[in-house]
């Protein structure tokens, strides 16, 4: 993360006061001038003049960085939520895949189909049984025919 330095344009506050006006000031009185973010204040304090200058540019930089931190924190929170939801989806899909694998293994363990062997065995049994039965029926019919002849 790189911080970029923001340049703040320079501003001046000029205050021009005649010397006699300064000498005539009562104790604690003064003059103030403000130009944009810059301000200057001159006050009489006993036998001295006190000049004070102010500039509110630092407050602007602080506000800029506070907003930047807030934006980044919001983005980070959003990304953390997205990662959490994606991890939950991954766990769910892994569970589904594991369930499908278990079902596939269960299906693979099923014994092979032997229905066609049973069909052939039934047909062979039918042929074997019907052949002696046919002979027996033929013998009975032949015997009955002989009786009536």
GIMO-V89664 format. One record per backbone hydrogen bond with DSSP energy under -1.0 kcal/mol. NH is the residue of the N-H (numbers start at 1). CO is the residue of the C=O. If there is no record, write none. Layout:
nh=NH co=CO
nh=NH co=CO
//
This chain:
nh=22 co=18
nh=23 co=19
nh=24 co=20
nh=28 co=44
nh=29 co=26
nh=31 co=42
nh=33 co=40
nh=35 co=38
nh=38 co=35
nh=39 co=54
nh=40 co=33
nh=41 co=52
nh=42 co=31
nh=43 co=50
nh=44 co=29
nh=45 co=48
nh=48 co=45
nh=50 co=43
nh=52 co=41
nh=54 co=39
nh=56 co=37
nh=61 co=57
nh=62 co=58
nh=63 co=59
nh=64 co=60
nh=65 co=61
nh=66 co=62
nh=67 co=63
nh=68 co=64
nh=69 co=65
nh=70 co=66
nh=71 co=67
nh=72 co=68
nh=73 co=69
nh=74 co=70
nh=75 co=71
nh=76 co=72
nh=77 co=73
nh=78 co=74
nh=79 co=75
nh=80 co=76
nh=81 co=77
nh=82 co=78
nh=83 co=79
nh=84 co=80
nh=85 co=81
nh=86 co=82
nh=87 co=83
nh=88 co=84
nh=89 co=85
nh=90 co=86
nh=91 co=87
nh=92 co=88
nh=93 co=89
nh=94 co=90
nh=95 co=91
nh=96 co=92
nh=97 co=93
nh=98 co=94
nh=99 co=95
nh=100 co=96
nh=101 co=97
nh=102 co=98
nh=103 co=99
nh=104 co=100
nh=105 co=101
nh=106 co=102
nh=107 co=103
nh=108 co=104
nh=109 co=105
nh=110 co=107
nh=118 co=114
nh=119 co=115
nh=120 co=116
nh=121 co=117
nh=122 co=118
nh=123 co=119
nh=124 co=120
nh=125 co=121
nh=126 co=122
nh=127 co=123
nh=128 co=124
nh=129 co=125
nh=130 co=126
nh=131 co=127
nh=132 co=128
nh=133 co=129
nh=134 co=130
nh=135 co=131
nh=136 co=132
nh=137 co=133
nh=138 co=134
nh=139 co=135
nh=140 co=136
nh=141 co=137
nh=142 co=138
nh=143 co=139
nh=144 co=140
nh=145 co=141
nh=146 co=142
nh=147 co=143
nh=148 co=144
//
